[in-house]
Amino acid sequence: MGRILAIDYGTKRVGLAVTDPLQLIATPLETIHSQELLAYVKAYHQREPLAALVVGMPRTLLNEDTNVTSAVVGLIRTLRRELPELPLHEIDERYTSRMAQAAMLSGGLSKKDRRDKATIDRVSATLILQSFLESR
């Protein structure tokens, strides 16, 4: 069984999270620049075969598109074209940044670490992946 990789896409940074090989536990992986994403995912897939990808779909509280939604739709199209063998799942990512902040606060992270947007992106990707695992 391969790992599942989750993507919290932003126009500048992308938070990544991954499961263990048994697909039970979601853990933060890395935060990378958005332009490096496709090359990173391909290289990771060669090193550590993936079973699926999960992409957070940004929506407003009223379930409308955000200013990033069209970029995520383009990313999904690119991932499906470049990695057709991998199932790709979209997950509603509303509230993940707020939940990430709360999780970091309850986890005892310092104020400085909680302000680090790269950390927030990784934790958000982990929450997206955990939500996907629980929905199966």
C-alpha positions, 0 to 999 in steps of 0.5 A: 500500500502506498502513501497518500500525499495531501496538498494545501495549495497557495499561490506562494507556498504549498503545504504538504502532508503524507500518510504512513505506508498503512494510510493510518496517520497523517503527518506534516511533510514540507512547505515548498514554493508553489512553482516547485510543486509538480517537480516535487510530487513527481520526485517524491512519487519515484522515491516513495510510490504514492497511492493517491493525491488529496488536494484541498479545494478552497471555498468561502463560507458561502461555498463560493470560489475564492481568489485561489480556487481557479489556480487549484482547479488548474493544478488539479488538471495538471496533476491529472495530466502529468500523473494519470496513474494516481487517483486524485481527491478534492477535499473542502478546505474551509476552516483548515487554517483556523483549525491549524492555528487552534491545533498549534495553540493547543499543541503548545507551539510558541507564538513565533512558531504559530505565526510562521505561515509555512508551519500553518500550511503544513498543519493545514495540509495535515488536517486536509489529509486527516479529514480525507482519511476519516471520510473513507 
